[in-house]
Amino acid sequence: MANKIKLLGIAPYEELNHSMTVIGEQFGEIDIHIYTADLEEGQQLVSELSEENYDAIISRGGTASLIHQSVSIPVIDVSISVYDILGAIKLANNYTSNFAIIGYPSITETAHLICDILQYNIKIITLDNPVSADYLLDQLKAEQYEMVLCDAVTHKMALSKSINTILITSGIESIKHAYRQAISLVNDLKQIRQKNELLTACFHTQSQKVTIFDQELQTVFTNIDPKLEKSIRHFLATKNNLEGEQQFYHTHNTQVYQLKIKRLDLEDGYFLCEVKNSTPPLINNSFGVSYMNKAEVEEIINKKLLFTSYIQESSKHQLDKLGSHYNAMLIFGESGTAKTSLAYTAYLKQKNHTSNLIVIHSELVNERTWKYLLNSSNGPLVETGNTLLFKNVEQMSIQDVERLLTIISNTRLLQKNNILFTYSTKSADKDKQIFNRIMTEVDCGSIYSPSIEERKNELSGIITLLLNKINIECNKEVIGFDPKALRELLSFSWPGNLNQLEQTVKKLVLYSNSYYISEYQVLELLKHERTESPSVNIDSNLAQHLVEDKTLFDYSREIVIAVLEQNKGNQTKTAKQLGISRTTLWRYLRIE
């Protein structure tokens, strides 16, 4: 035989107590104890009784509201129905038509509805608190109303003032509905509780340890040690953004744990945290590996103008098109052409494998790096759901590239992760052997990041954006460049591309003592730039023509002629670019 549902009844007045007792006997599946107590008295009574002995409480009106504030079990309010109020109105009409209805919103709102539909002209007064009832009843008596229809509290007060009154009480059907509602709610809660206990028992038998947090990182469920759960909760509270899927490493009592955080797609917002023992990723220069989550990459991009303003719109469109078809992408171009910014943008645009961006600095890859990358516990090439960025892959040895390509092929790496490569042209890979191997053996999209020389038409705009950015960073107020100064910047070859341009403009802004940067300032700084990083686009085969009978003057003359040809015979521009006078230039040119 099933256990009976245990109910506690708190009736604000004796008449309701009697009705609840009589009707309660009709429900064999319940065991109910009923007491008479109103408002605070009812709330106090419930606090003295142990709510653990009951499945739910049934009460009425303001008393039910007060009880609900102080207990954790369900509280069912015995409502006053349309029929209850209409019955009271019909009963009052038998005595007089000169009556008013006074009570709390649970009564007066329904009374207004009835009067609107049936076009009754009845005065209705809504109470805010019991204190106002005393004054309002005196006013109704002064206005010579013969009767009032009201709730239990006002009923007692009206009788004390010798006012005729009809108590609006819950009828039989309303009380039956409350019992049915209580039975249904308790049974539903029992089923939910049983399912929760079953799921909890199943989770505790699983080897996978998990914790579920709400939006405020309060624990909703966990099957891990309480001290570890508390430590993880405090650790996650230090993170600014837990959106999407992310991975962290946390140390507790000398043990390192890998935390995989995923936001659950539920209305109220919950976070699932998978916890497992781990060896921490050794992220340092000897390994050349660093981890960033999506929020950290976004923060870098937001702080650096380079990562947003320098990327061509055509490149962004290419990323959108290629990203939906390839899990690997190679971004190539000269040094300083914002290839890394393109890689970061590609990562942020991806729809999958975005748990972390793992950056591998190719020039630092050695045997120890490979051992870490392939670590069976947490090696980047073993884990799933990440994006791997091999930065400056041209600086890898061909043997390491071959090893990487074999791993990609044999482990189906691109089904579990995304891969990005950045590749600098004019580099150690002069025969493009590495470039060709990657493009041939990996199902890989490619995006070219053009040099400044190829973006001359955009250069003026880029310089303007840089000037604005550096003014803000350095608290300066440089308005712009003298026209001749800007022409010098536009005509410079910029072998270091955007990186060199940014450094140069920053120096000009810092050295400037006026609102405009002069031609002289630009010429002086560019002279140093040529000295520090010779940037003349001389024939790349010049070194092959070294012969014993040529002097330094002969080689210098060949350089002068090469620059002059590049400047299309403009001697003034050539002299400025080489940092020599027109006379010296003429001396080199007149020798036959």
BELRAPE-V906208 format. One record per residue. RES is the residue in one letter. PSI is psi in degrees with one decimal (NA if undefined). OMEGA is omega as a letter, one per 40 degrees, with the letter a starting at -180 (* if undefined). D_LAST is the distance of its C-alpha to the last C-alpha in Angstrom with 2 decimals. Layout:
# BELRAPE-V906208
res = <RES | RES>
psi = <PSI | PSI>
omega = <OMEGA | OMEGA>
d_last = <D_LAST | D_LAST>
This chain:
# BELRAPE-V906208
res = <M | A | N | K | I | K | L | L | G | I | A | P | Y | E | E | L | N | H | S | M | T | V | I | G | E | Q | F | G | E | I | D | I | H | I | Y | T | A | D | L | E | E | G | Q | Q | L | V | S | E | L | S | E | E | N | Y | D | A | I | I | S | R | G | G | T | A | S | L | I | H | Q | S | V | S | I | P | V | I | D | V | S | I | S | V | Y | D | I | L | G | A | I | K | L | A | N | N | Y | T | S | N | F | A | I | I | G | Y | P | S | I | T | E | T | A | H | L | I | C | D | I | L | Q | Y | N | I | K | I | I | T | L | D | N | P | V | S | A | D | Y | L | L | D | Q | L | K | A | E | Q | Y | E | M | V | L | C | D | A | V | T | H | K | M | A | L | S | K | S | I | N | T | I | L | I | T | S | G | I | E | S | I | K | H | A | Y | R | Q | A | I | S | L | V | N | D | L | K | Q | I | R | Q | K | N | E | L | L | T | A | C | F | H | T | Q | S | Q | K | V | T | I | F | D | Q | E | L | Q | T | V | F | T | N | I | D | P | K | L | E | K | S | I | R | H | F | L | A | T | K | N | N | L | E | G | E | Q | Q | F | Y | H | T | H | N | T | Q | V | Y | Q | L | K | I | K | R | L | D | L | E | D | G | Y | F | L | C | E | V | K | N | S | T | P | P | L | I | N | N | S | F | G | V | S | Y | M | N | K | A | E | V | E | E | I | I | N | K | K | L | L | F | T | S | Y | I | Q | E | S | S | K | H | Q | L | D | K | L | G | S | H | Y | N | A | M | L | I | F | G | E | S | G | T | A | K | T | S | L | A | Y | T | A | Y | L | K | Q | K | N | H | T | S | N | L | I | V | I | H | S | E | L | V | N | E | R | T | W | K | Y | L | L | N | S | S | N | G | P | L | V | E | T | G | N | T | L | L | F | K | N | V | E | Q | M | S | I | Q | D | V | E | R | L | L | T | I | I | S | N | T | R | L | L | Q | K | N | N | I | L | F | T | Y | S | T | K | S | A | D | K | D | K | Q | I | F | N | R | I | M | T | E | V | D | C | G | S | I | Y | S | P | S | I | E | E | R | K | N | E | L | S | G | I | I | T | L | L | L | N | K | I | N | I | E | C | N | K | E | V | I | G | F | D | P | K | A | L | R | E | L | L | S | F | S | W | P | G | N | L | N | Q | L | E | Q | T | V | K | K | L | V | L | Y | S | N | S | Y | Y | I | S | E | Y | Q | V | L | E | L | L | K | H | E | R | T | E | S | P | S | V | N | I | D | S | N | L | A | Q | H | L | V | E | D | K | T | L | F | D | Y | S | R | E | I | V | I | A | V | L | E | Q | N | K | G | N | Q | T | K | T | A | K | Q | L | G | I | S | R | T | T | L | W | R | Y | L | R | I | E>
psi = <132.4 | 146.2 | 141.9 | 152.6 | 126.2 | 118.5 | 147.2 | 124.7 | 127.6 | 103.4 | 128.0 | -18.6 | 158.3 | -36.3 | -40.4 | -36.8 | -46.3 | -45.5 | -40.8 | -37.1 | -46.5 | -45.8 | -33.7 | -30.3 | -15.9 | -10.7 | 100.6 | -19.6 | 3.5 | 155.5 | 109.3 | 137.6 | 126.0 | 131.9 | 155.7 | 119.1 | 141.3 | 140.1 | -123.9 | -31.9 | -39.7 | -39.8 | -41.8 | -40.1 | -43.4 | -37.3 | -28.6 | -29.6 | 152.0 | 115.1 | -17.5 | -19.0 | -2.0 | 153.2 | -28.9 | 165.5 | 139.2 | 128.3 | -164.3 | 142.1 | -135.1 | -32.2 | -43.4 | -39.9 | -43.5 | -42.7 | -41.5 | -31.6 | -19.4 | 3.0 | 163.1 | -11.7 | 161.9 | 142.8 | 120.8 | 128.1 | 123.2 | 106.5 | 162.3 | 117.5 | 172.0 | -40.4 | -36.2 | -45.0 | -41.7 | -37.8 | -40.3 | -39.0 | -46.0 | -39.1 | -40.8 | -36.0 | -24.4 | -21.1 | -48.0 | 157.5 | -5.3 | 73.9 | 164.8 | 157.1 | 128.3 | 133.0 | -173.8 | 167.1 | -31.7 | -25.3 | -50.4 | -31.4 | -44.0 | -37.1 | -41.4 | -42.0 | -45.0 | -44.8 | -34.6 | -42.9 | -45.4 | -0.3 | 45.5 | 140.1 | 82.3 | 134.6 | 128.2 | 128.7 | 128.2 | 129.6 | 146.8 | -34.7 | 164.1 | -28.7 | -41.4 | -23.8 | -38.5 | -47.9 | -42.8 | -36.1 | -40.3 | -38.1 | -42.1 | -38.5 | -39.3 | -30.9 | 4.3 | 36.0 | 136.2 | -19.1 | 151.3 | 144.4 | 125.9 | -179.7 | -174.8 | -45.3 | -48.9 | -31.4 | -47.7 | -41.5 | -39.6 | -40.1 | -36.1 | -19.5 | 10.0 | 39.3 | 133.1 | 137.4 | 149.5 | 124.2 | 122.3 | 109.2 | 165.1 | 131.3 | 179.7 | -45.5 | -36.8 | -40.3 | -42.2 | -42.0 | -37.9 | -42.0 | -45.6 | -41.2 | -41.4 | -45.0 | -46.2 | -44.6 | -43.2 | -43.9 | -40.9 | -43.8 | -36.3 | -42.0 | -44.3 | -42.6 | -41.4 | -42.2 | -40.4 | -42.8 | -38.7 | -47.3 | -41.0 | -44.4 | -40.3 | -44.1 | -39.7 | -17.1 | -9.9 | 148.1 | -29.5 | 121.5 | 131.4 | 156.8 | 139.3 | 126.3 | 153.7 | -171.1 | -33.7 | 12.7 | 31.5 | 140.7 | 124.6 | -38.3 | 145.8 | 149.8 | 25.9 | 170.0 | 134.2 | -38.0 | -38.5 | -41.6 | -42.6 | -39.8 | -42.9 | -41.1 | -43.4 | -36.8 | -46.6 | -26.9 | -18.8 | -9.1 | 135.2 | -30.5 | 123.7 | 19.0 | 156.6 | -152.4 | 127.1 | 162.2 | 134.1 | 165.5 | 131.5 | 136.6 | 131.4 | 121.1 | 47.4 | -7.6 | 135.0 | 135.4 | 139.6 | 126.7 | 122.1 | 115.7 | 131.7 | 130.8 | 127.9 | 140.6 | 68.6 | 155.7 | -45.2 | -14.1 | 107.5 | 157.4 | 129.1 | 125.7 | 111.9 | 133.4 | 130.3 | 150.3 | 144.8 | 158.7 | 128.1 | 148.0 | 123.1 | 96.3 | 100.9 | 178.7 | -28.9 | -28.6 | -29.7 | 34.5 | 134.5 | 147.3 | 138.2 | 136.8 | 176.3 | -41.2 | -37.7 | -38.0 | -42.5 | -37.9 | -40.2 | -45.2 | -41.0 | -28.9 | -21.5 | 116.3 | -32.9 | -35.4 | -11.3 | -49.4 | -25.5 | -13.2 | 127.1 | 146.7 | -35.5 | -35.8 | -38.6 | -40.1 | -39.4 | -41.6 | -44.1 | -43.9 | -46.7 | -32.3 | -27.8 | -7.8 | -21.4 | 141.0 | -0.9 | 145.0 | 136.9 | 123.4 | 118.7 | 156.9 | 177.9 | 166.1 | 139.2 | 18.0 | 26.9 | 35.8 | -38.9 | -37.7 | -38.7 | -39.7 | -43.6 | -42.3 | -40.6 | -42.3 | -45.0 | -26.3 | -14.2 | 148.9 | -20.6 | 170.5 | 50.2 | 19.2 | -49.8 | 152.3 | 113.8 | 113.2 | 122.0 | 117.3 | 107.5 | -33.3 | -15.4 | 1.7 | 126.8 | -170.3 | -36.5 | -37.0 | -45.7 | -39.3 | -40.9 | -44.6 | -31.9 | 12.4 | 126.9 | -18.9 | -49.5 | 23.8 | 136.3 | -30.9 | -1.8 | -34.7 | 167.9 | 160.2 | 11.0 | 172.2 | 126.8 | 127.0 | 109.7 | 101.9 | 131.1 | 56.0 | -21.0 | -16.1 | -1.0 | 153.2 | 156.0 | -30.1 | -41.2 | -35.9 | -44.4 | -40.6 | -43.8 | -44.6 | -36.3 | -42.7 | -44.3 | -40.8 | -46.9 | -27.5 | 2.1 | 45.3 | -36.3 | -8.5 | -17.9 | -20.6 | 166.5 | 154.3 | 134.7 | 139.7 | 140.1 | 141.3 | 121.7 | 123.0 | 172.3 | 44.8 | -164.3 | -24.8 | 63.2 | -31.6 | 7.1 | 31.7 | -44.5 | -45.2 | -48.8 | -36.9 | -43.2 | -47.1 | -28.5 | -41.9 | -12.3 | 136.9 | 90.3 | 131.2 | 158.8 | 143.7 | 130.9 | 131.0 | 106.4 | 155.8 | 170.6 | -36.4 | -31.0 | -3.4 | 32.1 | -34.1 | -18.5 | -9.2 | -40.7 | -42.8 | -40.2 | -42.1 | -38.9 | -43.7 | -40.9 | -43.9 | -43.5 | -44.9 | -45.2 | -34.4 | -44.6 | -45.6 | -39.6 | 6.0 | 45.5 | 166.9 | 44.7 | 125.3 | -37.1 | -159.3 | 146.5 | 146.8 | -43.8 | -35.7 | -43.7 | -38.3 | -39.2 | -41.8 | -39.0 | -28.9 | -11.8 | 148.0 | -24.5 | 66.8 | -26.4 | 3.1 | -138.6 | -34.6 | -47.6 | -40.4 | -44.8 | -44.0 | -39.5 | -47.2 | -36.9 | -43.2 | -43.4 | -41.2 | -44.1 | -36.2 | -15.9 | 139.2 | 10.0 | -180.0 | -20.2 | 141.4 | 129.8 | 164.2 | -39.5 | -44.6 | -42.6 | -45.5 | -42.1 | -43.8 | -39.6 | -29.8 | -43.0 | -37.3 | -39.0 | -33.9 | -43.9 | -35.4 | 83.6 | 126.2 | 14.7 | 131.5 | 71.3 | 157.1 | 122.3 | -14.4 | 7.1 | -38.3 | -24.1 | -13.5 | 15.3 | 126.9 | 156.5 | -29.6 | 5.9 | 140.0 | 173.5 | -37.2 | -38.2 | -44.2 | -40.9 | -40.2 | -39.2 | -37.7 | -44.1 | -44.3 | -39.8 | -42.0 | -39.1 | -41.6 | -40.1 | -36.1 | 15.7 | 42.4 | 3.0 | 102.8 | -37.5 | -47.3 | -39.5 | -43.5 | -43.8 | -42.0 | -37.7 | -10.4 | 31.1 | 165.4 | 165.2 | -34.0 | -45.2 | -41.6 | -44.9 | -36.8 | -40.2 | -35.0 | -25.1 | -10.8 | 130.8 | NA>
omega = <a | i | i | i | a | a | i | i | i | a | a | a | a | a | i | i | a | a | i | a | a | a | i | i | a | a | a | a | a | i | a | i | a | i | i | i | a | i | a | i | i | i | i | a | a | a | i | i | i | a | i | a | a | i | a | i | i | i | a | i | a | i | i | a | i | i | a | a | a | a | i | i | a | i | a | a | i | a | i | a | i | a | i | a | i | i | i | i | i | i | i | a | i | a | a | i | a | a | i | i | a | a | i | a | a | i | a | i | i | i | i | a | a | a | i | a | a | i | i | i | a | i | a | a | i | a | i | a | a | a | a | a | a | a | a | i | i | a | i | i | i | i | i | i | a | a | i | i | a | i | a | a | a | i | i | a | a | i | i | i | i | i | i | a | i | i | i | a | i | i | a | a | i | i | i | i | i | i | a | i | i | a | a | a | i | i | i | a | i | i | i | i | i | i | i | i | i | i | i | i | i | a | a | i | a | i | i | a | a | i | i | i | i | a | a | a | i | a | i | i | i | i | i | i | a | a | i | i | i | i | i | a | i | i | a | i | i | a | a | a | i | a | i | i | a | a | i | i | a | a | i | a | i | i | i | i | i | a | i | a | i | i | i | a | i | a | a | i | i | i | i | a | i | a | i | i | a | i | a | i | i | a | i | a | a | i | i | a | i | a | i | i | a | a | a | i | i | i | i | a | a | a | a | i | a | a | a | a | a | a | i | i | i | i | i | i | i | i | a | a | a | a | a | a | a | i | i | a | i | a | a | a | i | i | i | a | i | i | i | i | i | i | i | a | i | i | a | a | a | i | a | i | a | a | i | i | a | a | i | i | a | a | a | a | i | a | i | i | a | i | i | a | a | i | a | a | a | a | a | a | i | a | a | i | a | i | a | i | i | a | a | a | i | a | i | i | a | i | i | i | i | i | i | a | i | i | a | a | a | a | a | a | a | i | a | a | i | i | i | i | i | a | i | i | a | a | a | a | a | i | i | a | a | i | a | a | a | a | a | a | i | i | a | i | a | i | i | i | a | i | i | a | i | a | a | a | i | a | a | i | i | i | i | i | i | a | i | a | a | i | a | a | a | i | i | a | i | a | a | a | i | a | i | i | i | i | i | i | a | a | i | a | i | i | i | i | a | i | i | a | a | i | a | a | i | i | i | i | a | a | a | i | a | a | a | i | a | i | a | i | a | a | a | a | i | i | i | i | i | a | a | a | a | a | a | i | a | i | a | a | a | a | a | a | i | i | a | a | i | i | i | i | i | i | i | a | i | i | i | a | a | i | i | i | i | i | i | i | a | a | i | i | a | i | i | a | a | i | i | i | i | a | i | i | a | a | i | a | a | i | i | *>
d_last = <119.57 | 116.52 | 116.44 | 117.40 | 114.92 | 115.79 | 115.68 | 116.45 | 117.93 | 117.87 | 119.94 | 119.79 | 123.47 | 126.56 | 126.77 | 123.33 | 124.28 | 127.33 | 125.44 | 122.71 | 125.38 | 127.31 | 124.26 | 122.66 | 125.67 | 124.61 | 121.43 | 122.44 | 118.94 | 118.72 | 120.31 | 120.21 | 121.41 | 121.89 | 122.28 | 122.83 | 120.45 | 118.54 | 115.02 | 114.35 | 117.59 | 116.32 | 112.95 | 114.75 | 117.05 | 114.14 | 112.49 | 115.75 | 116.00 | 113.50 | 111.15 | 110.49 | 113.98 | 113.03 | 110.60 | 110.56 | 112.32 | 113.98 | 114.63 | 114.45 | 112.59 | 111.59 | 113.16 | 110.95 | 107.85 | 108.68 | 109.46 | 106.17 | 104.30 | 105.94 | 106.05 | 103.64 | 105.88 | 106.13 | 108.32 | 109.81 | 111.01 | 114.23 | 113.22 | 115.44 | 115.19 | 115.63 | 119.09 | 120.07 | 119.24 | 120.71 | 123.87 | 124.20 | 123.80 | 126.47 | 128.75 | 128.32 | 129.08 | 132.51 | 133.22 | 131.41 | 128.51 | 127.83 | 125.57 | 122.03 | 119.59 | 117.96 | 115.73 | 112.28 | 109.52 | 110.65 | 113.83 | 112.84 | 109.76 | 111.93 | 114.71 | 112.36 | 111.33 | 115.00 | 115.91 | 112.97 | 113.92 | 117.70 | 117.49 | 119.64 | 119.87 | 119.98 | 118.68 | 116.15 | 114.92 | 112.17 | 112.48 | 109.66 | 111.82 | 115.53 | 115.86 | 115.21 | 117.91 | 120.65 | 119.76 | 119.21 | 122.56 | 124.31 | 122.60 | 123.68 | 127.23 | 127.20 | 126.07 | 129.16 | 127.50 | 130.24 | 128.13 | 124.71 | 122.96 | 120.83 | 119.57 | 121.43 | 120.39 | 121.12 | 124.30 | 125.76 | 124.78 | 126.36 | 129.59 | 129.77 | 129.63 | 132.34 | 130.00 | 130.74 | 127.93 | 126.85 | 124.58 | 121.65 | 121.36 | 119.64 | 121.73 | 122.51 | 119.57 | 117.10 | 118.46 | 118.37 | 114.75 | 113.89 | 115.52 | 113.71 | 110.40 | 111.04 | 111.97 | 108.92 | 106.50 | 107.95 | 107.80 | 104.16 | 103.27 | 105.08 | 103.07 | 99.79 | 100.87 | 101.79 | 98.45 | 96.62 | 98.64 | 97.93 | 94.17 | 94.17 | 96.09 | 93.64 | 90.58 | 92.07 | 92.44 | 88.77 | 86.22 | 83.58 | 83.94 | 83.37 | 83.94 | 84.11 | 83.35 | 83.94 | 81.59 | 82.61 | 82.07 | 85.81 | 86.92 | 88.70 | 89.02 | 87.97 | 88.91 | 87.13 | 88.39 | 89.16 | 87.21 | 84.11 | 84.54 | 84.74 | 81.64 | 79.64 | 80.90 | 79.75 | 76.35 | 75.81 | 76.86 | 73.67 | 71.50 | 70.43 | 70.36 | 72.27 | 71.58 | 70.74 | 70.75 | 69.52 | 69.71 | 70.26 | 71.22 | 74.06 | 75.65 | 79.41 | 81.30 | 78.33 | 78.21 | 75.19 | 75.97 | 73.78 | 74.69 | 73.93 | 74.68 | 75.28 | 76.65 | 79.66 | 79.85 | 83.11 | 84.10 | 84.76 | 81.65 | 81.99 | 79.62 | 80.12 | 78.94 | 78.86 | 79.07 | 78.40 | 77.80 | 74.17 | 71.65 | 69.24 | 65.60 | 63.66 | 60.87 | 58.39 | 54.82 | 55.71 | 56.80 | 54.31 | 56.94 | 58.19 | 60.87 | 60.99 | 63.67 | 63.17 | 64.20 | 61.67 | 58.80 | 59.92 | 60.03 | 56.45 | 55.29 | 57.32 | 55.90 | 52.22 | 50.62 | 47.85 | 50.38 | 51.49 | 49.13 | 45.91 | 47.38 | 46.69 | 49.83 | 48.63 | 48.52 | 52.06 | 53.27 | 51.79 | 53.66 | 56.89 | 56.54 | 55.40 | 57.74 | 60.81 | 59.75 | 58.01 | 59.18 | 55.68 | 52.42 | 48.81 | 46.63 | 42.90 | 39.68 | 37.00 | 38.16 | 39.75 | 40.71 | 44.46 | 45.41 | 48.26 | 49.54 | 49.67 | 51.59 | 54.05 | 54.57 | 55.17 | 57.78 | 59.56 | 59.68 | 61.32 | 65.00 | 65.86 | 64.97 | 64.30 | 66.48 | 63.49 | 59.71 | 58.90 | 55.27 | 53.95 | 50.70 | 49.14 | 47.05 | 50.36 | 52.26 | 53.79 | 57.05 | 59.05 | 57.70 | 58.82 | 62.22 | 62.60 | 61.28 | 63.84 | 66.70 | 69.85 | 71.30 | 68.61 | 65.26 | 62.97 | 62.57 | 66.37 | 67.50 | 67.72 | 67.04 | 63.73 | 60.08 | 57.63 | 54.06 | 51.64 | 48.85 | 45.31 | 46.68 | 43.24 | 43.74 | 46.78 | 46.61 | 47.01 | 50.38 | 51.63 | 50.53 | 52.46 | 55.44 | 55.35 | 55.15 | 58.13 | 60.14 | 59.41 | 60.57 | 63.59 | 65.07 | 64.58 | 62.92 | 61.86 | 65.51 | 66.32 | 63.18 | 59.97 | 56.52 | 53.28 | 49.87 | 46.71 | 43.49 | 40.03 | 37.16 | 33.87 | 36.24 | 37.37 | 38.76 | 35.38 | 37.03 | 39.63 | 42.40 | 44.61 | 44.03 | 44.96 | 47.99 | 49.45 | 48.96 | 50.42 | 53.38 | 54.49 | 55.88 | 53.32 | 51.95 | 48.37 | 46.85 | 43.17 | 42.34 | 39.18 | 36.41 | 35.72 | 32.59 | 35.11 | 37.53 | 35.47 | 38.24 | 40.72 | 38.70 | 40.12 | 43.62 | 43.02 | 41.73 | 44.87 | 47.15 | 45.50 | 45.93 | 49.60 | 50.18 | 48.59 | 50.46 | 53.68 | 52.83 | 51.71 | 54.17 | 51.47 | 51.49 | 47.88 | 48.08 | 44.49 | 40.85 | 39.37 | 37.63 | 34.13 | 35.05 | 36.17 | 32.99 | 30.96 | 33.33 | 33.16 | 29.35 | 29.13 | 28.73 | 31.83 | 31.27 | 34.75 | 36.18 | 39.62 | 40.32 | 37.22 | 37.88 | 41.47 | 40.68 | 38.12 | 40.53 | 43.29 | 41.35 | 40.56 | 44.26 | 45.49 | 43.20 | 43.99 | 46.56 | 46.84 | 47.65 | 44.05 | 40.89 | 38.16 | 34.45 | 33.85 | 35.97 | 34.11 | 30.61 | 31.83 | 33.45 | 30.60 | 28.32 | 30.86 | 31.07 | 27.37 | 27.88 | 31.10 | 30.16 | 26.45 | 26.65 | 23.28 | 23.68 | 20.74 | 20.83 | 23.87 | 22.54 | 19.59 | 21.90 | 22.38 | 18.80 | 19.13 | 18.30 | 19.17 | 15.98 | 14.07 | 14.45 | 15.70 | 12.53 | 10.77 | 13.82 | 13.97 | 10.59 | 12.01 | 15.19 | 13.89 | 12.39 | 15.75 | 17.78 | 16.16 | 17.02 | 20.42 | 20.99 | 20.18 | 17.43 | 19.74 | 17.72 | 21.03 | 22.44 | 19.40 | 19.49 | 23.24 | 23.15 | 20.85 | 22.85 | 20.09 | 19.90 | 17.99 | 16.43 | 15.22 | 13.90 | 12.02 | 10.55 | 9.24 | 7.91 | 6.27 | 3.77 | 0.00>
